[in-house]
C-alpha cells in the first residue's frame, strides 16, 4: 500500500535558500514514492491549495504518467480511506488529536526522525506519551542510534509521568508507544553511476591531475551543526606530508553564512597548508555530481548531536568511493569498518556529564548553536587511527577500489531508495493490520510513582546521545600527555579563529598538563589533582583529547 503524503514544499523540494539533509531525504523519498505508484494516484494531504498544486507539478516533473490526488485538510474521512498518513518528520501528535474526530483507530500515522537535538524535537517525542498516539502509529528511526535516543527520551518522560501521577495518589500510565522500526534513509544509486568518461571529465573540471588523490567532504559547512573540521584538516595535512602524495580536498557543500565560510578557509590555511582545496557549490546539481565522480575517497568525521543518520556516506558508497567516517550515530550502521571503508572510533563524556550544558540551553544561557558547540567540541576521534587509515587510502589505489566496490554493492542492495521505500510499504501494511485488530480503546491505565531528576528534553547531550560514541569517558578512563605539547602550543592553538568557541581556558589546560607530567592518570585522579568537579573533568579532558592536547587510552 501507499500512504497519503503530508506535503509542504519545504519538506521535499531542493529549491529553498538553505538546503538541509531532511530536504534531500524528502526529495529522494518522493522520487521513490512516484516510482512505486504504478497505476494508483499518489495522494497529497495538505490544507494549502498552492502546496497541492506544487505537489502535482513536482510529481509530473518526476514522471508525467503518474497521477495525483489531493486530500484537503478537513477531509479526514479521505485519510481514513487511504489508511496511513505519512509525515516527513516526527510531529505526529497534532494529527493524532485531529484523528479523534473520527476515531483513534480511523487510520495510522507514520513519521521519521531527522535531527533530534533541538528542545522542540525532544519535547515532541515526549508528547507521544501524553497525546493520542496509538500502537498502530509508527515513528521510523533512521538508525539504531536514533532509536536509542527516542527510547531514552520516552523512558525519561515516562519517569516524569509516573511521578506526576503519584502526586495525586492515583495510579495511571502513559498510552502505549508507537512502533519504532529502524529503516534507513536511501540514495538513488543510479544518480551516482559514473562511467570512466564521466570520471575523467569530472577530474578535468576539478583541475585534478592524474596522480592527485582527491578526498571529498560533502555536506553543510558548519563547525557545530555538522562536523568540526579540525581533525580532518590535520589528518589530511599529515597524510600529504608523510606519504608525499599530492592530496587534494574537494569540499562540496554550502556554508549558510559568510562567517562560517571564513572559518573554514582560515582553518584550511592554518592546519592544512600543503593540501590544495577545491570548493564546489552544493546547490549546483551538476557540479555536486561531478565532485562525486572525480573523487578518490570520501571523508566525513561527523561529531554533532544534530547529525542523526548522514546521507553522504550512502552517496559515497553509491559512487564507489571508500568512506572514511567517524564511528558516530547512523554512520556506524551504513559503513562497515574494513569492508566499505573505515570507521574511526569516537569518545564523548559519559551520561550525566552534560547536565550543565542542558541547563544552559534550557535557561537560555546557551543559544542552540552554543549548545551544539559545547557538545561536539567534547567529542573526540582517535587521531592515530584516523591518520593511519587515511594514509592507507591515500597510498593504496587497489584498497580504494576494493572498499569502493564493496560499498557500491551494499548501497545497491540495501540503501537504494526503491528498496528502502519497499520497507516503508511493508511497515504501512503492518500498521494497518495492527490497527484493524486493535480494540476500540487500547490505552491502559497505570500511573507509577518516581520523580525524575531532569526533564526529557534537557537531560544534557551525553545522556540523550549516549548511543552515539564508540566509548564513554568515565572516571576510570586513562589519560596520557602528548609528548612535547606545551602550554604555549595550547595558547597558539586556541587562538585560531576556528577554535574561538573552545571552552577550556589556558589555565585549566595547564593544570591538566601539569598533573600528567608524572605519567598517565585516570580522569578521576585528574579531577582530584586539579580540583575540577568530576563530570566537568570528563568534559574538559575529552575536549582536550579532541585537539591532541592529551590522548585517551582504551
N, C-alpha and C positions, 0 to 999 in steps of 0.2 A: 504494500500500500504506500501511498504518498501522503504526507501531511500537508495541511494548508500552511503556507509560509507567512508569518508576520513580516510585512515588508515595509521598510522605510529605506530610502536610497543610502543613507549613511551606513547601514549595516552590510551592504552588498556591493556597492559601486566603488570604483577606484578613481573617481573624478574629484574627490574632495581636496582641500588645500593641504591637509596633513594626513598622508597615508599611514594607517596603522595596521598591525598584524591582523586584528579582528576583521578589518575590511577585506584584506587579502584572502583570509579564510572564508569569509562570507561569499566573496565572489567565486571562489573555487567550488564551494558548496552549491551555489546557484547553478553554475555550469553543469555540475553533476546531476542536479535535480532535473534540469532541462534534458540532459542526455537520457535519463531514466524515465522520462514522462511517457514516451510512446504515444499512443493514440488518445490518452486521457488528458483533459485540460489540467494545467498546473495552476493551483489556486493561490491567490494572494489575499491575506487578511489585513485590511488597513481601513481606518476611518477617513483617510485622506484620498480624495479622488485623484489629485495630482500624483500621489505615490502609486496608485493603481495604474495610472497611465504610464508612469515611468517603468513599472514592472512589466507591462505589456511590451513596451519598446525594447527593454533590455532582453527579454526572452526572445523576441523576434530577431534581435541582433545576433543572439547565440545560435538560434535555429528557427528560421521563419515557419517551419512546418508544425511547430508545437503551439497549441492553442492555450489560452489562459482564461481564467475566470476571476472575478472579484467578489470577495465576501466583505461587505461593508461592516464597520464596527459594531452596530447594534444587532446584526443578524447572527446571533449565537446559535440559532436553530440550524443555519447552514454549516457552522462549525461542527455541530453535533452530527450532521450528515457526513461530514468529512472524516470525523473520528479522532484526529490528532491535530493540534496546533503547535507548530514549531516556531520558536523564537531564537534569534541568533545571539542570545546572551542568557544570563541566568535569572532574569527578573520575571519569575513565574507568578508571584503572589497576586499582582493585580488581576491577572486572568483567572486565577483560582477564585478570587472574590466574585468576579463578574459571572463565572460559571454557576454560582449558587442560584442565580435567577432561573436556571433550568433545573439543574440537579448537580451535585458534586460528581456524579457518575455520567454526566452527559457526554463528555469527551475527555481525551487525555491531553496533557501538556508536556512539551519537551523543550528543554533549553540546553545550553552548552557553556562551559567555562572558557573564559579568556583570562584577562588579568584578574588576580584575586587579592591584590594588595590594598586597594582603597577601602577606607572605613565604610563607605556606602555599599560596596560589593559584599564585604563581610557581614554587614548588618542585614543585607538582603538574603544571604544564605541562612542566617539565624532565624529570620522571619518565616522560613519554611516550616518551623515547628509551631508557630502561632497563627498561621494563616491556613486556609482550607486546601493546602497542597496534599494530594492523595497518593496512596501507594501505587496507583496506576499512572502517575506522572513520573517524569524522568529528568534528571539533570545529567547530561553527558559530561563526563570528566575526560579531558583530552589526554591525561596520563594518570598513572597510579599515584604519582607525586601530587597531582592536582586533587585527586580523590582524597588523599590523606589530609590535605588542607581542609577540604569541605567537611570531612568527618570530624576533624579536630574542632572546627567551629561549631558544628552541630552538637558535639559532645559537650562543649563548654556552655552552649546555650541551654542544653537540657539540664545541666547542673543548676544554672540560674533559675530555670522554670520550676525545678523541684524545690529550690529554696523559697521562691516566691509563693508557690502553692502551700508550702508548710507554714508560712506566716499566718495564714488564716485557719490553720488546723485541718484543712481539707486534704484529701488525697486525690491527686489527678496527675495525668502525664500528658506530654505533647502528643499530637497526632502522629500516626505512622510516617516514617520518612519516605520520600520518593525513591525510585530506583536511581542508583548511581553507577551506571555502566561506564567502563573505560572504552572509549572509541577515539582513536587519534584523529587529528586533522589530516588532510590529504594534500596531494600535489598532483597536478595534471602532468604525468610523466612525458606525454608527447610534446609538451611545451619545451622540454629540456633534452630532446633527442637531437644531437648535433652530428653532422657529417664531418669528415676530415676537412672538407672545403669550408664548412661553417667555422670550424676552429681556426683554420688558417686566416680567414677573413677577419675574424674577431681579434686575433692576436695582432694582426696588422693595424686594425683600428685602434687598439690599445697601445700601440707603439712597442710591442714586445718583440725582442729578438729571439732567435731560435733557442739560445741557451738560457734565456731568462726563466726563472722559476716564479710563477705568479701565484701568490697566496691571496685568496679572495675573502674579504669580510663583506657581508651583505646584511642590510637592515638599517633600522633607525639609528642615527648617531646620537647617543645620549649616555653620559657618564653615570647617570643614576638610574635611568629607566630601562636600560638595555644591558650594557656592559661597560665597566670601567676599563679603558683600553691599555692601561699601563703595562700589564703582564704581556699582552700581545705585542706591544711595541718593543719591549725589552727582549722578548724571545726572538722576534724577527731580526732585531739588530744582532743578537748573539749568533743566530744561525748564519747570517750573512758574513760575519767576521770569521767564525770558526770553520765554515765549510768552504769559503772562498767563492761560493756561487753567487751569481747576480740575482738577488732576491728582490722581487717587486711586489708591493702591497697594492692590490686593487680594492678600493672602497666603493661599494655600490650601495648607495642609500641616500638618506636625507637627514640633515640637521634642521630641526624646526625653528632654530634661531641662529642668527649670525654669530652670537656669542658662543654658542656650542660649537659651531664650525671652527671658530678661532681657537677654542680649547683643543680640539683635535689637531689642528695644524701646529699649534705650539708644542703639544706632546710629541708629535712626529719629529719635529725639528730637534727636540731635546733628547729624546730617548731612542730615536730610530733614524739617525742621520745618514747611515750608509744604505738605507733601503729606499729605493725610488717609490714614490706613491702616485697612483693614478686614481683620480676621483671620477665616479660615474654617477649620473643623476638617476636615482632610484625610481623616479616617476616617468622616465623615458623608457617605455617598454622595450624598444629595440636595443637601446644601449644597455639596459639591465640584462636582457637576454644575452647580449654579446659578452658581458662580463663573465657570465657562467660558461659560455662557450670557449673563452680564451684562457680561463684559469687552469692551474695545475693542481691546486689543492684548496680546500675551504678551511677557514679558521673562525671560530666563534667561542669566546670564553664567557658566556653569559653568567652573570653573578647577581642579577637584580631580582628581587622578590616580585617585581611587576611582570617578569617573564614567567610564563606558565608551561608552555609547550615548545614553541620555537619551530616555525615552518622552514626556515632557511636550511637546517640540516637535511630536511627532506628534499629540498631543491638541489642541494649538493649531491645527494645520492642519485637523484633522477638524472643529473648531469654527468654522472660517472666520476665525480670527484671524491677523493678520500677526505673525510671530515675529521678535523682536529677540534674537539669541543671540550668544554668543561663538563664534569660529571655533576650535573645540576638539573633539577626539575625534570621536564619531559625529554631533555636531551638524552638522558641515560636510557630511555626506552625506545629511542629511534636508532642511535648509533651504537653498534655492537663493538666493544673495545677489541681491537686487534683483528676485526673482521671487515667492517665498513670504514674504519678509521681508528682514531684513538680518543678515549675519554680521559681527561686529566682530573684527578680527584680534587675535591674541594673541602674546605674547612669553614665552619661557622660556629659561633658560641652556642653552648647547649641551651635547651629550653629554660626560660627563666631569666636569661642574661639580658634580654631586650625589653624588660618591663618598663624601664625608664624611657626608652625610646617610644614605646607605645603610649606612655603617659604624656610625653611631649607632643606627640601627634594628636592625641585626644583633646588636650587642653589648648591647642593652637600655638604652643611654644615652638613647634616644628611645623613647617609647611610640608605638603606632600612630597615635594622634591627633596627637602631636607631629610624627611623620614626615610625615603628611598636611599639617599646617600649614606645616612648613618647606618643603614642596613647593609648595603652592598660593599661599602668600604671595609666592613668586618667579615667579608667572605674572601678567603684566600685560596689560591690554586697552588698545586705542587709545582713550583717553578723548575725544579730539577727535572722532573718527569716531562714537563712541557718542553723544555729546551732539548731534551734527548729525542722526544718523539718528532718535534719539528725538524731537527737535524736529519733524522732518518728519512722523512718525507722529502726534504729538500734535495738530498743526495741520491735517492734511490727511485728512479723513474719506474722500475718494474714493480716496486712496492706500491707506488701510487696507482699504477694500472690495476694491480690485483685488488687493492682495497676499493678502488672506484668501481670496478666491475661487480664486486660483491654487493656494494651499496646500491648500485643501479638495479640489480636483480631483486634485491629486497624491496626497493621502492615500488617496482612494478607489481610485485606480488602482494604487498601489504598496504602500501600507502597511496597507490593510485586512487584518485577521487572516486571513480566508479566502484572500486572495491569498498572504500570507506562508506560511500553512500548506501551500498548494499547492506552494510552493518546497521545503518540508521533505519532502513526499511524493515529489517528483521526486528529491531527494537520496537518500532511502531506496531508491528504485528503483536509482539509480546505485551505491550501496554494495553492494546485493545482486548487481548484475551484476558488479562488480569481484570480489567475494568468490567468486562461483561460477566465475569464470575463473582465479582465483589458483592458484598452485602450492601444494602441501601445506605447504611451509615457505618463505615468501617472503623471510625475513630474509637480508641479505647479511652478509659478514664482511670488514671492512677498517677497522682502528683506525689512526688517524693521530696524529702527534705534534704537540704545540704547547701549551704551558702557558697557560691563561687568566689574565688579570690579576685577575679577581674573579668570584665565583660568580654564576650566572644569576639568583638570586633577590634579590641585594643589590647590583646594579650602581649603584644610585642612580637617582632618579626621572627625571633628564634624559637618561639613556641608555635606560632601559626605555621611557619615554614620549616618545621623541624625535619620534614621528609626530604628537603632539598639537598643538603650537603652529603658528601661521602662519609664524613665523620664529624663528631661534635668535639669541640674543645671543652674539656672539663677540668676540674681542679687537679686531676691526676695526669693530664696531658703534659708531656715533657717538652721543654723549650730549650733551644741552644742558640748561642750567639752566632752571627755570621762573621767569620774571620775577617778582620780588617775594617769592619764597619765602625765608624766613629760618630761622635755627637755632631761634629762639623758636617759630615756627609749627610746626616739626617736633616740638619738645618737646610742644606742646599736642596735636598730632595723635596721637602715640604714647601719650599719657597716657590716651586714651579706652579704656574697658573693651574695646571690640570689637577694639582693636589690641594687647591685652595680650601676645599671643604674637609680636609683631613682633620680629625678631632682628637689627635694625640699630640699634646704640647711637647716642645723640645725638652722641657724639664722632666716630664713624666717618662719620655723615651730614655733619657739619660739615667733615670733611676733603674729602669728595667735592664739597660745595658750594664750598669754597674753591678747589679745583682747577679748577672750572668758571667761576670769575669771569673768567678770561682768554678765555672763549669755549668753543664746543663742542670736545669731545675724544673720542678713541676710548676704549673700555673698557681696552685695553692701556695707553694713556698714563695713564689714571686709576689703574690698578693700580700703575704705576711711581711716579706722583706721590704716592700715598697710602701706599705700602708694603704694599698688600694683595696676597696671592697671587692670580694671575690668575683662577683658577676661582672663588675666593671673591669677587673683584671683580665677576664676571659675576652671581653670585647676588645680591649686595648691591645692585648698580645696578639690576637688574631689579625687585627688591623696592621700591626707592625709586621706580621708574617706576610701579609699581602704584598708589601713592598720590599721584601727581602731584608728587613732590619734584623729579624730573628727568623729561625726556622723551627717548624713544628715536627716532632719526632713521632712517627707512627707507633 
